Amino acid sequence: MSKEALVFYSAVDDPAAWREALTAELPELDFRVAPEIGDPSEVSYALVWSPPAGFFAGFPNLKLVTNLGAGVDALVRRDDLVPVPISRLNDPGMVQMMASYIIFAVTRYARDIPVFEEAQRRGEWTYVHPRALSEIRVGVLGLGELGGPAAAALARMGFTVSGWSRSAKRIEGVTSFTGRDGLEHILSDSEIVVVLVPLTRDSEGLIGAAELALMKKGAKLVNASRGRLVDEPALIAALASGHLGGATLDVFVEEPLPASHTLWTTPNVLITPHIASITVPSGAARDVAESIRRVRRGEPPLHEVHPMRGY
Ligand code: NDP
């Protein structure tokens, strides 16, 4: 019987950690780290983050491509994809980490922490009477594997939460909206808007000048998805004019954010370097292995991506 192999490619993920985690699940699978791929005809599975152009064509018997992360915008936009199922990662650690980031960003605004940070810099005791969390309306755009649990966690904490997705959702404590009307309702109704929609042809520039204008005066924006969902010059203008009260940004059109970028000095912006969530190999390997088992049985993988839809 010929060997069955998986090829791993990533400039940012640790191949040793992935080898250990995946071999524990599938000891019979030969784990090969590109460019040491041996006989490419033995490679049935690819576990990759941003491989070079033409990478997939080198494996004539490929049956599954798994993206080493949740965001597949860079992968599905490639013109060298081969017609095999594509899956993405999802693991409990990544879901928890994203929820923690969103809870942090939303709670920081809900509890007026930026006001106290600013007051402390001036050495001033500035009292702001706390508000009940239920009075604070939060809108979460994108109710997927990461957005759904983040919205549910905010609702469990007591915030009044609305969510927006393509299809209607049933998430306890979260009022579901869809369509352009739903988006406009959430933007005009929320004090804090969280962006967790994936970057696709449909969603690029989702939050532009018109959408920012719909937001309440003093409202806050949190973007933990992809920079291109938000029109950065329009965001800077909305913050500079005081229409928007603040923004927490983990993702940017250009990363790393250039030192000369206006966002660094725009008032009321908190910048984090694309750290909202990461994949934990020990947890994610279970799903990667299960996807491989499913593909072996002729079934679709877990967390399958639809390239035409873009996520
Ligand atoms: P999913 O693909 O699981 O979910 C996407 C959600 O967005 C779904 O609810 C979907 O609706 C909705 N959606 C997609 N397109 C549209 C649209 N055009 N209009 C309305 N709703 C839409 O994504 P995840 O929740 O797993 O992740 C979201 C994003 O987070 C990723 O794409 C990635 O870019 C980013 N990310 C960022 C990280 C960071 O560290 N900053 C780390 C990991 C991910 P429906 O459910 O109806 O299909």
Residues whose N, C-alpha, C, O or C-beta is under 5 A from the ligand:
A	BS01	NDP	A70 G71 V72 G142 L143 G144 E145 L146 G147 W164 S165 R166 S167 L196 V197 P198 L199 D202 S203 A224 S225 R226 D250 H274 I275 A276 S277 Y311
